[in-house]
């Protein structure tokens, strides 16, 4: 039996929508399904980029696991790259 492809990580649309509602100033503000899907995809891409950069940082320091310190070190450049 052939190995199946691993499922790509995703964010739950209802969860993202509820988190966004906590930030909206006007309770009548709503997400269209397209914008919600796009927001979930952007969160997925940002998360994968953070993981990959933190992994490279950990490897450059000779570590086998990623720690919060590795994320702290890559965060300034990541924020500059995505602004």
SULDAMO-V456497 format. One record per residue. N is the residue number from 0. PHI is phi in radians with two decimals (999 if undefined). OMEGA is omega in radians with two decimals (NA if undefined). Layout:
# SULDAMO-V456497
N;PHI;OMEGA, N;PHI;OMEGA
This chain:
# SULDAMO-V456497
0;999;-3.10, 1;-1.29;3.10, 2;-1.24;3.12, 3;-1.49;3.10, 4;-1.17;3.08, 5;-1.17;3.13, 6;-1.27;3.13, 7;-1.17;3.12, 8;-1.13;-3.14, 9;-2.41;3.02, 10;-1.93;3.14, 11;-1.25;3.14, 12;-1.01;3.12, 13;-1.07;3.13, 14;-1.16;3.12, 15;-1.08;3.14, 16;-1.10;3.13, 17;-1.16;3.08, 18;-1.11;3.12, 19;-1.14;3.13, 20;-1.07;3.11, 21;-1.19;-3.09, 22;-1.68;-3.11, 23;-1.02;3.12, 24;-1.44;3.13, 25;-1.83;-3.08, 26;-1.18;3.11, 27;-1.45;3.12, 28;-1.16;-3.12, 29;-2.34;3.04, 30;-1.62;2.90, 31;-1.38;-3.13, 32;-1.10;3.11, 33;-1.10;-3.13, 34;-1.21;3.08, 35;-1.15;3.10, 36;-1.09;3.13, 37;-1.13;3.11, 38;-1.09;3.10, 39;-1.09;3.13, 40;-1.16;3.11, 41;-1.12;3.09, 42;-1.07;3.11, 43;-1.10;-3.13, 44;-1.13;3.11, 45;-1.05;-3.12, 46;-1.11;3.11, 47;-1.12;3.12, 48;-1.14;3.09, 49;-1.07;-3.14, 50;-1.05;-3.10, 51;-1.12;3.13, 52;-1.18;3.12, 53;-1.16;3.10, 54;-1.10;3.11, 55;-1.11;3.11, 56;-1.10;3.13, 57;-1.10;3.13, 58;-1.12;-3.13, 59;-1.17;3.10, 60;-1.69;3.11, 61;1.37;3.13, 62;-1.66;3.12, 63;-1.67;-3.14, 64;-2.17;3.12, 65;-1.57;3.10, 66;-2.02;3.10, 67;-0.98;3.13, 68;-1.12;3.10, 69;-1.16;3.10, 70;-1.15;3.11, 71;-1.07;-3.11, 72;-1.26;-3.11, 73;-1.58;-3.03, 74;-1.06;-3.12, 75;-1.01;-3.13, 76;-1.20;3.11, 77;-1.06;-3.13, 78;-1.11;3.09, 79;-1.17;-3.11, 80;-1.20;-3.07, 81;-1.88;3.08, 82;-1.75;NA
